[in-house]
Amino acid sequence: MHAILINRRTNERKDVKVGFSWTEFFWGFWPALFRGDWKWLIIILIANLTLGAWNMGFGTILFNMVFAFFYNKLYTADLINAGFEPADEGSYNTLVMKNYIAPDSRFSSNNNNNYTINH
């Protein structure tokens, strides 16, 4: 599942994956690097280096398996906190359905949706 987020101030659009992060599961820190997600890139790298150094990499594999359940939600939350909002009602409903945002979350919009911003 995907949702489209837009930053109304900059007109920047992001297509975010909702649910399990298969890319993080298989590739570790690389998805964060390609997304420009510097905060989580550093956290993943530190965790991988710390957990993998003492057990020939098995700690890294375990960390990536567990973290893949959370990464997309954390990335999306960071984007919303940075001023992004659902671009349309379908994206809003997808984020609500997967518990990425609360059902009563309101956003302002330049299109004809009835969102009002409440931070």
Backbone bond lengths (Angstrom), bond angles and torsions (degrees), N, CA, C in turn:
res aa  C-N    CA-C-N  psi(-1)  N-CA   C-N-CA  omega(-1)  CA-C   N-CA-C  phi
1 M - - - 1.433 - - 1.525 109.61 -
2 H 1.288 115.54 145.28 1.451 121.84 179.32 1.524 110.07 -129.17
3 A 1.323 114.84 156.59 1.460 122.19 171.90 1.520 107.10 -136.36
4 I 1.296 115.84 149.75 1.460 120.83 178.39 1.518 108.01 -106.77
5 L 1.323 115.42 126.51 1.458 121.74 176.94 1.513 108.07 -111.19
6 I 1.328 115.39 147.03 1.462 120.61 178.44 1.514 109.22 -134.70
7 N 1.316 115.35 142.52 1.449 121.67 172.89 1.522 106.10 -101.17
8 R 1.313 117.44 109.90 1.467 122.27 -173.90 1.532 112.27 -66.59
9 R 1.329 117.86 -26.03 1.466 120.00 179.30 1.527 111.56 -72.85
10 T 1.347 116.61 -38.93 1.465 120.49 -174.59 1.524 113.21 -107.54
11 N 1.335 117.49 -6.71 1.466 124.02 -174.32 1.522 113.07 58.94
12 E 1.325 117.34 23.43 1.458 122.08 176.56 1.524 109.13 -81.91
13 R 1.322 116.27 135.79 1.464 122.14 -179.65 1.518 109.31 -115.26
14 K 1.316 116.36 141.95 1.467 122.37 176.89 1.522 107.98 -131.96
15 D 1.311 115.13 129.86 1.460 121.43 172.81 1.522 106.39 -95.36
16 V 1.330 117.18 112.15 1.462 121.25 -175.96 1.521 110.13 -108.17
17 K 1.311 114.79 141.57 1.464 121.90 175.81 1.513 107.84 -82.85
18 V 1.309 116.53 138.28 1.453 122.39 179.65 1.524 107.59 -113.17
19 G 1.314 116.11 125.34 1.453 120.70 -179.77 1.524 111.80 114.76
20 F 1.314 115.88 -157.28 1.459 123.38 -177.03 1.526 110.50 -61.81
21 S 1.324 117.15 137.31 1.461 121.95 -179.14 1.526 110.16 -96.69
22 W 1.321 115.18 92.76 1.466 119.47 178.48 1.522 111.42 -64.42
23 T 1.328 117.01 -33.37 1.464 118.90 -179.90 1.523 110.79 -66.74
24 E 1.324 117.99 -41.23 1.463 120.10 177.51 1.521 109.87 -67.98
25 F 1.304 117.55 -37.02 1.461 122.55 179.00 1.531 111.11 -58.46
26 F 1.328 116.47 -47.51 1.458 120.28 -176.97 1.528 113.82 -86.43
27 W 1.325 118.12 -32.60 1.460 121.15 -169.85 1.520 114.50 -114.69
28 G 1.324 118.93 0.00 1.456 120.97 174.72 1.513 113.71 64.61
29 F 1.309 116.86 -118.52 1.463 121.85 -174.17 1.522 113.85 -79.46
30 W 1.318 119.74 -14.05 1.467 121.65 -174.88 1.531 114.24 -59.90
31 P 1.332 121.07 -42.36 1.475 118.91 177.77 1.527 112.86 -58.94
32 A 1.327 116.89 -39.57 1.468 119.71 178.11 1.524 110.41 -64.21
33 L 1.324 117.25 -38.85 1.467 120.77 178.03 1.523 110.97 -63.41
34 F 1.324 117.64 -46.94 1.460 120.95 -178.25 1.524 112.68 -69.15
35 R 1.326 117.71 -27.48 1.467 121.54 177.57 1.530 111.83 -82.09
36 G 1.310 117.62 -10.97 1.464 120.24 -175.01 1.516 112.06 73.99
37 D 1.310 116.43 25.29 1.459 123.07 -178.19 1.526 108.53 -90.56
38 W 1.330 116.82 77.88 1.463 122.68 -169.67 1.518 112.75 -65.04
39 K 1.318 117.57 -37.70 1.465 120.86 -179.15 1.523 111.09 -59.16
40 W 1.330 116.14 -52.48 1.464 119.40 -177.13 1.518 111.82 -75.57
41 L 1.321 118.13 -26.03 1.466 120.63 173.91 1.525 109.73 -59.73
42 I 1.318 117.02 -48.61 1.461 121.10 -179.09 1.526 111.08 -65.20
43 I 1.327 117.20 -42.30 1.467 120.64 179.65 1.525 110.51 -63.30
44 I 1.320 117.41 -45.55 1.466 120.74 -179.85 1.522 110.47 -64.31
45 L 1.336 117.72 -43.74 1.462 120.53 179.38 1.527 111.67 -61.29
46 I 1.317 117.20 -45.21 1.464 120.32 178.95 1.524 110.68 -62.53
47 A 1.337 116.63 -44.88 1.465 119.76 179.17 1.525 110.90 -63.43
48 N 1.331 117.74 -43.54 1.457 120.57 -179.75 1.522 111.67 -63.86
49 L 1.324 116.55 -43.74 1.465 119.39 179.81 1.528 111.63 -67.17
50 T 1.319 116.28 -41.91 1.460 120.58 -179.30 1.523 111.80 -67.95
51 L 1.325 116.70 -47.79 1.464 120.03 -176.37 1.523 113.01 -77.70
52 G 1.314 117.12 -27.11 1.458 119.42 -177.37 1.509 114.61 -88.73
53 A 1.337 117.85 -17.95 1.461 121.32 -174.12 1.529 112.95 -68.38
54 W 1.286 118.26 -34.70 1.460 120.48 -173.11 1.530 114.56 -97.49
55 N 1.344 117.35 -1.69 1.475 118.00 -177.79 1.530 112.75 -141.28
56 M 1.310 117.27 35.30 1.469 123.84 176.67 1.527 113.63 56.61
57 G 1.317 118.47 31.58 1.455 122.64 174.14 1.513 116.25 92.93
58 F 1.322 118.16 -5.89 1.462 119.13 -178.53 1.531 112.22 -67.61
59 G 1.335 117.12 -31.38 1.463 120.45 176.22 1.517 111.32 -65.13
60 T 1.330 116.51 -35.64 1.461 121.27 177.30 1.520 110.51 -64.85
61 I 1.312 116.42 -44.03 1.471 120.51 179.02 1.520 110.46 -61.39
62 L 1.322 116.62 -46.02 1.466 120.63 179.37 1.524 111.22 -62.74
63 F 1.342 117.43 -44.51 1.462 120.93 178.52 1.523 110.54 -59.02
64 N 1.333 118.20 -47.52 1.463 121.06 -178.98 1.521 111.86 -63.27
65 M 1.326 117.19 -35.61 1.466 119.98 178.11 1.522 111.19 -64.17
66 V 1.315 116.64 -42.65 1.465 120.70 -178.81 1.524 110.98 -75.73
67 F 1.333 116.93 -45.24 1.463 121.20 -175.73 1.530 112.46 -65.34
68 A 1.325 117.42 -25.65 1.464 121.14 179.81 1.527 112.06 -61.41
69 F 1.331 117.80 -24.55 1.458 121.07 177.32 1.536 111.80 -72.62
70 F 1.335 118.04 -20.97 1.460 121.72 -172.55 1.525 114.43 -113.35
71 Y 1.321 118.40 -21.92 1.458 120.26 -167.62 1.531 113.50 -59.66
72 N 1.322 119.14 -48.16 1.467 120.28 -177.46 1.521 111.85 -60.78
73 K 1.321 116.94 -37.99 1.466 119.95 179.31 1.534 110.75 -68.00
74 L 1.317 117.19 -41.11 1.462 120.94 178.49 1.524 111.10 -65.59
75 Y 1.322 116.77 -42.05 1.464 121.41 179.11 1.529 110.73 -62.95
76 T 1.328 116.64 -44.65 1.462 121.31 179.43 1.530 110.85 -64.78
77 A 1.327 117.40 -41.19 1.472 120.67 178.18 1.525 110.73 -61.74
78 D 1.331 117.08 -39.74 1.465 119.80 177.60 1.524 111.39 -64.08
79 L 1.326 117.07 -39.42 1.470 120.13 177.98 1.526 111.17 -65.34
80 I 1.324 117.41 -43.05 1.466 120.85 179.15 1.530 110.14 -63.46
81 N 1.323 117.04 -40.59 1.464 120.31 177.49 1.520 112.07 -66.87
82 A 1.340 117.00 -23.03 1.466 121.44 178.72 1.527 112.31 -87.79
83 G 1.335 117.84 3.69 1.457 120.49 175.87 1.519 115.49 109.07
84 F 1.310 117.80 2.12 1.464 119.98 176.04 1.519 109.32 -80.27
85 E 1.318 115.64 154.92 1.458 122.04 178.58 1.523 108.73 -146.72
86 P 1.321 117.35 161.62 1.467 118.93 178.10 1.523 110.80 -58.71
87 A 1.322 116.36 135.54 1.462 120.92 -176.08 1.521 112.15 -77.30
88 D 1.314 116.93 -24.23 1.467 120.38 -178.23 1.527 109.25 -151.75
89 E 1.315 115.19 174.65 1.461 120.12 -177.11 1.527 112.23 -66.22
90 G 1.329 117.30 -33.24 1.459 120.76 177.91 1.519 111.80 -63.75
91 S 1.328 116.63 -42.94 1.464 120.85 177.17 1.526 110.62 -65.67
92 Y 1.325 116.53 -41.58 1.468 121.33 177.37 1.529 110.19 -58.65
93 N 1.333 116.80 -47.82 1.463 121.15 -178.98 1.527 111.87 -64.94
94 T 1.322 117.19 -37.17 1.461 120.96 177.33 1.521 110.54 -62.93
95 L 1.320 117.13 -45.03 1.462 120.82 179.94 1.524 111.94 -66.24
96 V 1.316 117.02 -37.00 1.465 120.60 176.78 1.524 110.29 -67.97
97 M 1.329 116.74 -44.50 1.467 121.30 -177.60 1.530 111.87 -60.74
98 K 1.316 117.64 -36.29 1.471 121.71 -178.73 1.529 112.68 -94.37
99 N 1.342 116.70 12.06 1.467 123.55 178.05 1.530 113.36 60.74
100 Y 1.326 117.21 32.97 1.457 121.03 173.93 1.517 110.56 -81.72
101 I 1.330 116.75 -30.46 1.461 122.74 174.96 1.525 108.05 -136.36
102 A 1.323 115.93 158.18 1.461 121.08 179.03 1.529 109.73 -73.27
103 P 1.326 117.27 148.66 1.468 120.13 -179.31 1.523 113.49 -59.84
104 D 1.312 118.26 -24.81 1.463 120.40 -178.91 1.532 112.45 -96.25
105 S 1.334 117.65 11.54 1.471 120.64 177.86 1.509 109.80 -64.07
106 R 1.308 115.91 136.75 1.460 121.51 -179.16 1.513 109.14 -123.43
107 F 1.310 115.84 141.39 1.455 122.44 -179.59 1.509 108.98 -133.66
108 S 1.323 116.64 149.85 1.461 120.25 174.25 1.511 107.58 -81.92
109 S 1.293 116.18 156.00 1.454 118.84 -176.83 1.513 109.86 -151.68
110 N 1.330 115.64 143.32 1.458 120.47 174.78 1.517 111.65 -89.26
111 N 1.334 116.88 -12.84 1.463 117.57 174.04 1.524 108.09 -90.92
112 N 1.269 118.75 -168.87 1.459 121.53 -169.25 1.522 114.46 -88.63
113 N 1.335 118.87 23.33 1.463 120.94 175.47 1.515 109.12 -78.89
114 N 1.303 116.36 161.23 1.463 121.36 -177.54 1.519 111.92 -100.97
115 Y 1.326 117.39 43.39 1.449 120.53 -179.69 1.523 109.50 -90.68
116 T 1.329 115.77 139.13 1.465 120.68 170.15 1.517 106.72 -126.42
117 I 1.304 117.41 144.75 1.461 120.60 -172.01 1.524 110.79 -83.79
118 N 1.314 116.74 132.93 1.471 124.23 174.88 1.515 107.01 -136.48
119 H 1.309 118.01 102.61 1.476 120.08 178.77 1.484 109.94 -101.66
